[in-house]
Amino acid sequence: MPEPANSYAKMPSQRKAFYDRLLLERLLPNLVFLKFGEKDKRSIPKREGATINLRRFNSLPIPTDSLVEGITPAGRNLSVSTVVATVKQEGDFVLLTDWLDMVGIDPVITETVELISEQAAETLETRVRDIVFEGTNCYYVGGGVMRNQVTAADTFTGTEVRRIRQIMARNNVKPVPGLGAYLGWIHPDGAYDLKGHAEWREPNVYADPKNIINGEIGKLYGIRWVETTMCPIYPGEGADGIDVYGALVVGKGAYGTVDIAGSAKPEVIIKQKGSAGSADPLDQRSTVGWKAAMTAVRLNELCMLRVEHASSL
């Protein structure tokens, strides 16, 4: 039977798409690396440059021989290790028009401010992540010495966690202050394999369940594990072209963040239409942006251990 002439199907001018004004939630990663960077005494004052020089006196070696009566030993020379970090400025912006604000069906400026804030947080998190994952102390699951030697069978297991803890303890690395344990970050695909271990402990069965970290999934062999998709994946870089995953375990004094007079906190900047003067003669443009200045610095390579592994998924 043909459609009537005045039916909804025959009159496209009467059609309208309904827009739900409650916008969908964005899927955002768990941001953790920026939060745990040590900040104490690592802020450069204004007008003092952008580079900080961090120093550490190295431990003195144990004398091999006991003192001989009446003979003065040669003595020791002090030595200092130096770590240098340079703060960089980060930022971005979105240009909006007055016409979009007038006729658009969504609260564009409000949503843009939220988007800009999310972008700022993820940008700074990524900068910190990239620096700490470039550390020179690395453990390859399966016993290899290079990323391209990680095979599909080299998944993250409880045995590997026990080995990682032994490496950290052997290097005299102290637990993260306030946690009473080392802290590990792992991708969800790696956590899938790790959580199958018989001695895995969920956060709700901790003896002291206080101060559970956002995203914390459990504890195993003295390492508290936090799940985040910010942990890197190295596509096709393993043996036979498999994807290799990166995890990170840190202790006290592993890495820090540096800014200039508190500039690590992103500043959201809104320029209203007309604020540009003759550069915007018809009051047509506004902008929403952000900027911050900071960097991360690895303080002690032995206090962090990158773990590269495969996933069974």
C-alpha positions, 0 to 999 in steps of 0.5 A: 500500500503506498504512503499517503501524501500527507504522511510523515515519510512524505513530508521531510520538512516536518522531520526533526532530530531530537538532541538530548541536551544531557551530553554523553560522558567521555571515557577518560584515563586514570591519571596517576603519574603527575600525582606521585611525582615528588615536589618538595623544594623543586619549584624554581622561583620567578626570574631564576631561569627555567633549569634546575640543578639537583645534586646528591652526595654519593655514599662513601665506600666501605673501607676494605682494611681495618686501621693499622696502629699508628698509620693514618689511612689515605682518606676518601674524596667526596663525589656528587651526582647531578640531575638537571631538568628544564621546565617547558611551557605547555598549552592549547586553545579553542577559538569559538565564534559568536554565531556558534554560541548564538545558534548552537544547541549545546552549551559550547563555552561550558563544554569547551572549558571542561574539554580544555581542562581535561586536555590540560590534565592529560597533556601534563600526565603524558609529559610526566609518563613519557619521562619516567618510562624512559628510565634506564633501569628495565626488566624484561619478562622472560629474561631478555635484554631487549624489547624485541626479545619479549615473546607472546609467552612472557606475560606478567605473573606473580613470579615476575612480581616477586622478582621485581620486588627482589630487585628493588630491595636489593638496590636498597630502595625504600617504599613510597612514603605513606603507602608502606609498599612499592607502587606499581602502575600497570595496563589493564591488559597486564592486570588481567594476567596478574590478578590470576595469582593465588596470593593476589589481595584485593584492596577490600581485604587489606589489613588497613584499607585506608588511603586506597589509591584511585584505580588501585586494584590490589597488592602482591608481594609488597607492591600496590598496583594501580591500573591505568591505560596511560601505561604505554603499549609498544605496538609490534616491537616484541618478538614476531611483531607482538605488542609489548606493554610497559609497567612501572614500579617505583619507590621513594625518591624515584622521580619528581616534578619541577615548575616555576613558582607554582606554574604546574597548575594549569591556568584556564584562560577565557578571552571574551568576544570583543576583548581583542579590540581592532583585531576582532572589530565585529566582536565575532571571536572568543577563545578558551585556552590553558597553559602551564609550565612544568617538567618531570625529572628522574631523581634516581634510576635505581628507585624505578623499574620499567617492566616490559611484558606481553599480554595473554589477551 
